[in-house]
Amino acid sequence: MKKEIIIALVTISTILVSVWGYRYLLGSNLLERNFNFYTIFNEVKDIEIATEVLVNGLKVGTVTDINLMPDNVNKIRVDFEVDKDIRIPNYTKAVIKSDGLMGGRFIDLEFDKMCSGNGDCAEDGDLIEGQVVGLLGSMVSISEFDKYTASLGNSVSGMMGDSSSTVDPSQTFANLDKAISNLENITLELSTLLQRSNASLQQSFSNLSAITGNIASNDDKINAIIQNLETTSQKIASLNLDQTLGGVNGAVSSAETTITELSSTIAEAKSSISSLQNVIDGVNDQKGSLGMLIHDNSLYENLDNTSNQLNLLLQDLRLNPKRYVNVSVFGKKQKEYTVPDDDPASGN
């Protein structure tokens, strides 16, 4: 019974660790209680489960679920969780941004300060306003873009000889020529770098293609594994672990009681063995009657002689009863006993 209990506990522990590890790889820690929020987007390209949720570049959470809205398929609901130590204000905006030209996309939580806790914090399960920006919007903010366009406008005005501009046209053209020269050098260096790295890039793309191909070819197996894990987690949820653990505790308590009784029995057995050993030691040391009886041969010889004499007496009594019993019938005188020649006692 104990072996079956251990096997069951090990199996349950293995399944729980597997489910926890799978969820942990997806970015969700089952052992922590985080804040869960959701937002609505028009499109979520490259946004997947376990996509990072950032605040100013710092990871504070992950995407946990993505679903189409049942009443409007043009809207997509994205659920995400935020670390329990991060309290975001209720006016936070969740913005989908791109992580560079070759990078993926992430969700950036935008707010100006942490909430104070006086009714201005977003609560667990709240809706967070969503927004999607393009690649340029992800790399440059609107305010910076306005500043760059204003500066460019002033430079163009100076180049065209605007009388209100203080920029020297000749200096502007000189700077422009220098910029074009620098751009040419950069382009040449970039071309050389690409030529040198062409083989490595092709190999990298080939490896990436092979990896994605393997993933696609094993899509059924991956789905089967996920379904098996979900089925296992449902079975674990349906188990009455409280009663099982209660039974295990009862069995352990009974085992402890049995071990205590067994220890007491062993102690008594040791005491009895010790007493018996003392008796045996006394016999071996010829102490007492039993020791002398075992080790003294004279007592045995006396008993043997006595036994022989008793046998002879009984035999003589059987063969010659008149020798020991005198019977007179009607006053007749008993004849005197004569020892026979073959008297068995005559030789002793």
C-alpha angles and dihedrals in degrees: 000000000000092000092053091050092052092049091050093049092048091049093049091047091050092051093047092049090048093051091045092048092049092049090045091054088053088055099258121115111205091197094063129068107220133174115269123208137164137206138189123238134179092222134008104188112172090006109125140163108291092027108151123258110209140189111202090335095313117117111236102159149344140242111263105180142009124196140160115248107254094221097043122026090193088070123070125199117216119192119200138169129224127206112271091237093059114081109189123196120252092246093061116135121215108214125188108220137177121244099220132296096303098027131091130243133272141182116254119199109215122199134132101229143001117271119259097220095244096118095297097098123101110245128222110284096019124145114249119204111252133212136173122211129186130240095275092047090051093053101038128031121228093250093052091046091053090050092051093049091049091051091048091050092053091050093050091048090053092049092053091053099253106185092216092056121092093204117114108235093212091053090047092054091046091053090046091051090050091049091051090049091050090047090052091052092048091049091050092049091047091051091050091048092050092049091051092046096041095099092046092047092049090049091048092050090047091052091046090050090050092050094049089046091053091048091050093047091051095044092112092051092048091050090048091052091049091048091049090051091049091048091048092049090050091051090049090050090051092052117100095231093172093062092042092052089045090055091047091051090050091050091049090049091051090048091052091051091049091049090051092051091046090052090052091049091049090050091052091047090052090051092050092047090050091052091048090049090054090053091049091048089052091051091049090050090053092241117154131001096300093053092047091045091054098043103031110084095187092071090052091049092049091050090048093051091046090052091051092048091049091052091051091048093052091046092050091047090053094047099038110026091158089066090068105024124051114198121186118196115205092343094303112154115252116242116245113259117248119203109237120233093240094051104155090212094053092082094056 
